[in-house]
Amino acid sequence: MSPRYRRILLLCGLLPTLAAALLSLTRPAALVNLEFFVYDTLVRWTPTRLPSGKVVIVDVDEKSLARVGQWPWRRDIIGRLIDSLRDRGAAAVALDILFPETDRFEGSGISPDAVLSDSLRRGRVILGYGLLFDPTRDAPKPCVQHALGLPIIRSAGVQTDDPFFQATSAVCNIPTLTAAAQASGFLNAAPDPDGILRRAPLLMQYDERVYPALALAAVRSTNNAQDLVLRIANVNTASLGLAGLDVPLDGKSNLLLRYRGAKRTFPYISAVDILEGHVDPSEFHDRIVFVGTTALGTREVVATPLDTLFVGVEVQATVADNLLQRDSSRDRSRHCYCAHRRAVRPRVGCDRRDLVPDRGVDGIAVTAGNRRRLLLSALPIHEPAGEPCSNDRSRLRSRAPACRARWRRQGQVAPPDGADAVVVDRHSRPGDRPSLQANAEVHEGHRRGVGEASQLPGLPDA
């Protein structure tokens, strides 16, 4: 090939690459709008998924206001509504309502706030609050509770800022209600620059602590997912470990929403019908109930790719249903990270030639960096039922019995042939608690046996 043709081929590959890199860095407004248009078109053409049936909306509608009275209602009425939902078997009651001031009827012979506080103390209720982002406001006040103890795991070599929006202040409920509630979450959800709501934050940071969204707090309270883990892949991609799932998020912990349809796709039940006992209890049994208002003048309305009049409480219901139906989530129990002839790759189901966990170990993950190094990650790997990762454990046991005895004593396991070390995750079986050692530096964010190890030198060429 002549030098001229080589230069032409080089330019044909180099120029489009430079143009794509420039456009990705500058992101012209025209291309952003085109991206939004294409995405919305695909959403409208794609068949929507039906609601799971596990989420119900209790609506303070015009009929409820006409019978009970003007909004906001006395808080003893709200407490009675919560008690009615709980007595009918609701798994969780999430309030898309703020109580920032003392009830206006307080001190008139009754104490509505005390009645609502007593109802909150009985459990299964999640309060909502708002986070603000005005830098001119005063210093944060300690009014928000129920922060998350969230470990953050960053991929090796990735340097990013905290993957959360940083709130400067909050619109909180009154202290007596905040102290009485066992869980709470923020109500924030901001649209894209064109005014369409396509994603909602699951996590935000306030006063150097991380807090969950209302829908996330509600789902977390029903599935006992107390331990959350945020894994950061790069500046634009992260995932939230929730009850064995990896929920994909963007670089600011936003969840891309999958709407179930236009407005009122979820079951709506009038609040006054519940107060008057006109609703079948089975409507709420073992379901997450979001309480909000759609009455004219009291509701919050947003635009979505499928509707221009979508109320805020249904946004919360959509987030919860996305998490319950595992939209875009990856089931970590269905994946193995397998090693075969030093060509290491993740996949579902491994054959007998692959590296597998030893007995009493949750999992071993081996990721190839190059031919001379290995990057070992302590990620939990479970053998799916009916689809074992392998039946041949000889590689892991190749240095038995001396190293296996040492592992039992010290929480270590011998590496397979050709590797410097193996990092094992902690097993839940009493008495077997392998520690994260094996000559590797555990990355920041490690907690409960989940973390990352630095690259290990010294592997010979293949």
Secondary structure, 3 states (H helix, E strand, C coil): CCHHHHHHHHHHHHHHHHHHHHHHHHCCHHHHHHHHHHHHHHHHHCCCCCCCCCEEEEEECHHHHHHHCCCCCCHHHHHHHHHHHHHCCCCEEEECCCCCCCCCCECCCECHHHHHHHHHHCCCEEEEEEEECCCCCCCCCCCCCCCECCCEEECCCCCCCCCCEEECEEECCCHHHHHHCCEEEECCCCCCCCCECCEEECEEEECCEEEEEHHHHHHHHHHCCCCCEEEEEECCEEEEEECCEEEEEECCCEEECCCCCCCCCCCEEEHHHHHCCCCCHHHCCCCEEEEEECCCCCCCEEEECCEEEEEHHHHHHHHHHHHHCCCCCEEHHHCEEEEECCEEEEECCCCCCCCCCCCCCCCCEEEECCCCCEEEEECCCCCCCCCCCCCCCCCCCCCCCHHHHHHHHHCCCCCCCCCCCCCCCCCCCCCCCCCCCCCCCECCCCECCEEEECCECCCCCC
